[in-house]
């Protein structure tokens, strides 16, 4: 049971780090264009064809 003294703060710290990373990704625009990458792979890019 003594291990819980260490594990609970570590788990809380990791959860806060994950939350901070998620909020940072939201603010930096990582989720702005969800359909763009899916549509880009279907479009023909003829600038690479010679």
GUGU-978327 format. One record per residue (C-alpha): residue number from 1; z, y, x negated. Coordinates in steps of 0.2 Angstrom, whole numbers, plus 5000, padded with zeros to 4 digits. Layout:
N
SITE,seq,up,north,east
SITE,NUM,Z,Y,X
...
//
This chain:
50
SITE,seq,up,north,east
SITE,1,5000,5000,5000
SITE,2,5002,5012,4985
SITE,3,4983,5011,4983
SITE,4,4981,5021,4999
SITE,5,4989,5036,4990
SITE,6,4973,5036,4979
SITE,7,4960,5030,4991
SITE,8,4963,5042,5006
SITE,9,4960,5058,4996
SITE,10,4945,5050,4987
SITE,11,4937,5045,5003
SITE,12,4941,5063,5010
SITE,13,4933,5071,4995
SITE,14,4918,5060,4995
SITE,15,4916,5064,5014
SITE,16,4917,5083,5011
SITE,17,4904,5081,4996
SITE,18,4892,5072,5008
SITE,19,4895,5086,5021
SITE,20,4892,5100,5009
SITE,21,4876,5091,5003
SITE,22,4870,5090,5021
SITE,23,4873,5108,5025
SITE,24,4865,5113,5009
SITE,25,4849,5103,5013
SITE,26,4849,5111,5030
SITE,27,4850,5129,5023
SITE,28,4837,5125,5010
SITE,29,4824,5120,5023
SITE,30,4823,5102,5019
SITE,31,4821,5098,5038
SITE,32,4810,5112,5044
SITE,33,4793,5103,5045
SITE,34,4796,5085,5050
SITE,35,4779,5081,5056
SITE,36,4769,5090,5041
SITE,37,4771,5075,5029
SITE,38,4767,5063,5042
SITE,39,4751,5072,5047
SITE,40,4746,5076,5029
SITE,41,4744,5058,5024
SITE,42,4731,5056,5038
SITE,43,4720,5070,5034
SITE,44,4705,5068,5022
SITE,45,4707,5078,5006
SITE,46,4689,5079,5000
SITE,47,4694,5090,4985
SITE,48,4698,5074,4975
SITE,49,4682,5065,4979
SITE,50,4668,5069,4967
//
